[in-house]
Amino acid sequence: MNRLAASLGGILLILLVSLPAAASESAAIGEDLSLWWVAFFVVMLLCIAVLPLTAPKWWHSNKNKLIVSAVLGLPVIGMFLHMDYHSVLHISQEYISFIVLLGALFVISGGIFIETDLRATPLANTGFLALGALLASFMGTTGAAMLLIRPVLETNKQRTRKTHTIIFFTFLVANIGGCLTPLGDPPLFMGYLKGVPFEWTFKLAPEWAAVVGFLLLVYFVLDTVLYMREPMAAIEADRLEVKPARILGHWHNVPLLCCVVLSVAFLNENYLPFDAFPLREGVLIALAAVSWIVTPRHVRRANHFTFYPILEVAALFAGIFATMIPAILILNARGGELGVQTPMMFFWATGILSAFLDNTPTYVVFYALAENLGRNPEMAHLGTTVAQTGVHEVILTGISLGAVFLGAMTYIGNAPNFMVKSIAEQRGLKMPGFLGYMMWSIGILVPVFVVASLIFL
């Protein structure tokens, strides 16, 4: 509890210094901002990549992660409180919304104990990934990932080779699967708030099916090869310890999870005559509190539930959100200088930046660039525009796929990635570090995305 209190207290301190200090003109702040300010963000990424390898015991403490976030984030916050406090207030609100949503999904899904220990065959594991990729579009990538990660880990506990399963789980369930509806991933929901019709994302079904289907095939082949290399003792233990899937006596968490999705969908400016913050966040906290109070403690014990993963995400992303303020402002002000004009360029520009910055503001920046492009009569050859937006349909496809698909490239590309890693490590599974994970994503995902962009864009 002391560690919990220290971590929460540090995060609260970072948020408290976000109160207004001095007003300034913010519209052009990114135009004159030195690129050196991005160095804090780069160092933050380097710490996440290097410290787990060079100082693993020290880095394991969430308190120490928070110290790193504070050391790197507070100078940026302090400077921008003087230069442009609006950007600090905006990023603080986004951070609070981010953590509250993740926390609500984490607490509620942690109260759903799916008792299962299927045989961890390649077919069963592929079925888990396929189910998660489908659920991700309708209950969000975070919701689907938090619901299924524990059953996947339980099913594979006898396997000696299972890291690849969690990596593909991150690819498919925590990211790529979420592109079919605005509920699937925050960038798509932001597009919905800006006027993209709710049903438009269903047009991404061919891209979703092609990429998800191919990755499932790759996984099935890889898992089959590794399954054949498993020790006979592990295969026999897996065969003997089989339990059918069932949810035990706490169904109330299922409607609570649905209420979280509905809150995100309807507690926003499209349906309310005022800013939904902090009403939406209050509702989410209330839903999580109900789940925590009414769920029997033995259920969470059976789920190996601890607050370590959500505290790790909160500590690290406090630093990420703070240090990325200059990068987002520069991108907003100078994004047009990138010369992005074709669907494929929008896909890769949005995707590469989404892999390292938060994919929601990155989507918003390139969406604004696409709106300007849509008003240019010289770009009429790009075809029809999406109703009510003025954005060319093929350009919006590139932006949407880039933000969702390439969020899988790093642990920080999308909200649930780090939580999946943390939960797996809490269960004793050794996961690759930041750079190690990128070796997997570059080797497997980049060739798939290159082919997909050539076919569809």
N, C-alpha and C positions, 0 to 999 in steps of 0.2 A: 504493500500500500504506500510505503514511503516513496518508492520509485514512481508509482502512479501519480502521487500528489506532486512530486517534483516535475514530472513531465507535463502534467496539466498546468501547473503553475507557470512553467516556462513558456508554454504556448500562449497562455493568457497574457503574459507580459508582452509578448510580441504583438498581440492584438491590441493591447491597451495603448501602445505607442503609436497606433494608427489613428488616434483621434486628431481632429483638425488642429493645425498649428498656424499656418499662414496660407492665404489664398494666392494664387498666381494664375496666369494665363496658361492653360494646359493644351490648347489646340495645337500649338506648334512646338511643344516641348521636345518631341522626338526628332525634329528637324535639326536641332543644334546639339543634340545629346552626343557626347563622345562615345565611340565604340568601346573605350576602356571600361565603361561601366558594366559591360557584358562580362567582364573578367570574373566578377563575383559569381555569376551563374556558372561559368566554365569551371571555376574552382570547386563549386558545390558538386557538380557532376563528377569531377575528378575524385573528390572525397568519397562519394558513393561507390565509385569504381575501384579505388585503390585501398582505402582503409580496411575493408573486409579481408583483404589479402595480407596487408602489412601489420595490422593491429586488430586481429579478429576478436580477442577477448575484450579489449577496450571498446571496440565498435559495437559489440553485442548489446551494451547498455543503451536503452532509449534515452537516458539522461545525457549520455555523451553525444548521441546523435543530435539531441536538441541543442547542446552547447555549440556544435559545429554550425547548425542552422542559425543560431543567434549571432555567432561571431561573424558570419558572412552576410546574414540578412539584415541585422540592425543598422549597419552603416548605410545600406541602400535605403532602408525605410527612413532613417534620419535625414538623409539628403533630400529625398523626395517629399518629406513633410515640409521642407523649406521651399523646394522648387515647384512642386505640383501635388498638394496633399490629396486632390481628387483621385489621382491614380492609386494612392495608398489605400484610401477608403474603398475604392472599387475592388482592388485585389484582396483586401481584407474580407469584404462581403463575399467574394467568390470563394475564398478559403473556408470561411465559416459554413457556407452552403455545401461545399465539397465534403468537409469533414462530417457535418451533421447527416448528410445523405448516406455516406459510407458507414458511419456509425450506426444509423438506424438499420440499414440492411445487414450489417455485421451482427448486431445484437439479436435481431429477429430471426435471421437465418440460423444463428447459433442455437436457437430454441427449437429448431425443427430437426429432430433426430431421425434420420433415415437409416434404419437398421438394415444393413446389407453387407454381405461379404460374398459376392458372386465369385465364381472362378475367374481369375484375372487373365482370361484368354485374350488374344488379339481381337476377336470378334466382340467380346463383352466391353473391352476398353474403347473400341471404336464406336460401339453403340452409345456409351456414356458421352463421348465427345460430340457425336451427331446430335444427341438429345440436347446437350448444353448449347450447341451452336444454334439450334432452333429456338430454345427458350430465351436466349440472349436478346433476340429482337423484340420479344413481347414482355419481358420482365426486366430488361436492362442487362448489360454485360456484368455489372457488379452483382445484381440480384442472382443471376444464373450461376455466376462463379462461386458466390458464397453459399448457395444452396447445394451445389454438387461437389465442391472440392473435397469435403470430408468423406462422403461416400466413395469417391474415387480413391482417396488415400487408404481408406479401410479395405476396399476390395483388393488393392495392390500391396497390402502390407507384407504378404509372404514373398513377393517378388524381390529379387536382388537387383534387378535392372528396371527402374521405374522413373528415373529423372526425366527421360524423354517424354513420358506420358504427361507429366505436369507442365513441361514446356509446350507441348502441343495443346494442352488444356488452356494455357495462357493465350496461345495463338488464336484458337478457335472460339472458346467460350468467353474469355475475357475481352475479346476484341472483334475479330472478323465476323463472328456470328451476329453482331448487333446492328447490321446495316439495313434491315428490312422495314423498320418503323422508326419514327422519331423517339420512341421510348427506349430504343436499343442503346443509343450512345448520346451523351450530352451534346456533341456538335450538331447532330441531326435534329435534336430537340430545339437547339438555337435557331436552326434554319426554319423549323416549323413556326417559331415565334416571330420570325421575320417575314412570314407569309407563304412559305412553301407548303402546299397542300399536304395534309396528313398522309393521304394515300400515295403521294408521289414516290416515296421511297420503295414502294412495292415494285416499281420499275427496275430497281436494282437487283431483282430476284435472279436474273441470268448470271450476273457477276457473282452474286452470293453463292449460287449453286455451283458455278464452275470452280471458284477458289476453294470453297469449303469441301466440295466433293474431291478435288484433286489432293488437298491436304489430308483428308481422311484416308485416301488411298495410299499416300506416302506413309502416313502413320501406320496403317495396317501392315504394310510390307515390312517396315522397320521393326514394329513390335513382334511380328511373326519371327523374324530373324533372331531377335533378342530373346524371345520366349523359348526358342529351340536351344539357346545357350544357357538357359537356367539350370541350376543344379537339380538333380532329381529329388533331393530332399525338399527343396522349395516348392517344386511342382506338386509333390505328394501332400505337403502341408496345406497348400492352396486348395487341393482337391478335397481334403478332409474337412476343412473349416469353411463350409458353405452355409450361408443364411440367405433366404429369399428377401427381397426388398420390401420393406413396409415402414410406414410412419407410425410411431408409437404415441397414442393418447394425448397429443398436444396440438390438435388441429387448429386451435385459435391463432397460431402463428402464421398459418397460410393466409387467412383473410387479412391479417395485419400486414403481411408482405404485399398483398394486393392493394391495400390502402396506401402503402408507400408509393407504389407505381402510380396510382390514381392521383395522389397528392402532387407528385411531380408533373403529371399530365395536365391537371386542371387548376392548381393553385399558382397561376401565373397571370401576366398582364393581358393575355388573350381572353381571360374569363373574369378577371377582377378589375374594378375601376381604379385600382391603386397598386402600388408596388407590393408584390407578394412577400418580400422579405421584411420582417422576420416571421410573418404569420406561417408561411410554409415550413420554416425550420422549427417553429414551435410545435406544429402538428407532428412533424417527424420525430421530434424528441419525445412527445407524448406517446406516440405509437411504440417507440423503443422502450419507454418506461413501463407501459402496460405489459409488453412481452417479458421484460425483466422480472416484474412482480408476479405474474401469473404462471410463468413457466417453472415447473419443479426443478430444483437444483440438480437432481440426479440426471436430468436430461442434458444439461450443459456439461456435467462431468462426463457423461457418456460421449459427448461431442468433443471432449478435450478442449473445452472453451476457456480461453484466457483473453485478457485485454491487450496482451503484448502486441499482436499484429496491428490493431487499429492505432495503438499508441506509437508504434514504429512509423506508420504512414503519417500520422499527425505531426510527429517530430520532424521527419524528413521533408514533408511537403510544406511545412512552415517556411523552411529555408528555400525550397524551390520556388514557391509562390512569391516570396519577397525578392529573391535575386533575379527573377525573370521580369520584373517590372521594366527595367531599361530595354530589354530585348523586345518586349511587346510594344512599347512606345516607339522604338525605332522602326519596327516592322510596320506599325500603323502609319507612321509618317512617310516612310521611304519604300514601302512595299511595291509601289508602282515602278520603282527603279529596277526591279528584278526583271522586267521585260516579259512577264508571264502572260501569254496570249492564247495558247492552244490548250485543248483539254488535257493532253498528256503532261504539258508543263504545269498546269494547275494541279494535276494528280501528284506529281513528284515534289513540287514545291510545298504544297500543303502537307503532304505526307512526311517528308523529311523533317520539316519544322515541327510537325505534330509529334514526332517520335521523341523530341527533346524538350519542347515547350508544351504547355497544356494544350491539348488539341482543340478545345472549345474556342479560346480567343484566336488561335491560328485559323480556324474555320471562319470566324467572323471577319478577320482581316481579308482573307481571300474571297469571301463572299462579297465584301464591299468592292474589291477590285473587279469582280465579275459583273457587279451592277454597273459600274462605270463602263466596262467593256460592252455591255448590252445596249448602252445608249449611243455607241459609236456605229454609225451607218456602214462603215467600212467592214464591220464584222458580221454583216448580215449573212455571209456564207456559212456561218456556224449553225444556221437553222433556227428552229422555233425556240421561243423562250418559255420558261415555266410560268404558268398563270399567276398573276398578282406580284411577280417578283422582277420581271425584266431581265432575268439571268438566263442565258442560253442553257438549254437542257443538257447538252453534252458537257458544257463547262461545269454545271452544278454536279453532274455525275462524277467528274474528275475530282472536284473538291470533296464531295461526300465520301467517295471511296478512299481518297488519300488520307483524310482525317481518321476514318474508322480502321482501315486495313493497316496502315503504317503505325498506328498506335501500338501495334504488337511488336515493334522493332526493338524497344527497350523496356526496362522495368518501369520507367517513369512516363511512358508514352500514354498510358491510360490508367484510370484510377485503380481498378482491381488488380493490376499486374503485380504490384509490390505486396498486396495482401495475400495473393495466392502463394507467392514465394515465402512470405513470412509464416503462413499457416503450415505449409509443407515442412519448413525448417523446424517449426515447433513440434511437429510429429516425428522429428529425427531424420528427415530426408535431407541429404546434402545437395543443395541447389547451386548451379553455377553463379558466379558473381556477375557484376554489371557487364563487363567485357566478355565473359564467358557466354552469357546469354545472347549477346549480340553476335557472337560467332554462329550460334544456332540460327538466329533470325536472318542474318546475312546469307548464310549458306542455303537455307531452305526457303525463306519467304521472298527474298529479292528476285531470284529467278522466276518464281511463280507470279510475282507482281509485274515483272517486265513483260512476260507473255500475256498476262491479263490486260495490261494497258495497251499492248499492241493490237489485241483482238477487239477490245471493247471501246477504246478511245481513239 
